[in-house]
Amino acid sequence: MNKGKSKSTSLLKADIDERFAEEKKLVTKVSNEKQDGKATMLIISIVLAVVVLAGIVLPLFQ
């Protein structure tokens, strides 16, 4: 009985090791490089906020 349990345990361990190996292939390392376009997105969001606020505030004065 121990032999059957040992065999199933080794099969389980082999399956787990195989799944971890496949998962490691899918994981990418995080790079510490500066992301391009962050400044552009910030400028666009500020311009959009100004346009929206102007659209709300200007009709109040007319």
Phi, psi and omega in degrees: 000323178297326181295319178294320179292321179295321180293317180292326178294318180291325176294320178296316179297319179296319179295317179296315179298320179295318179294320178295321179296318178294322181291324179296330178292329184277337183280130177253150180282145180281132178263147180264017180287151178290136181282132178284146176089359181293319179294320179297316179296324179294316179297316180297319181293323178293316179298317179297319178296320179295317180297317180295314179296321177296322178294332178275317188279317185300320178295339179290332181271353182260000000 
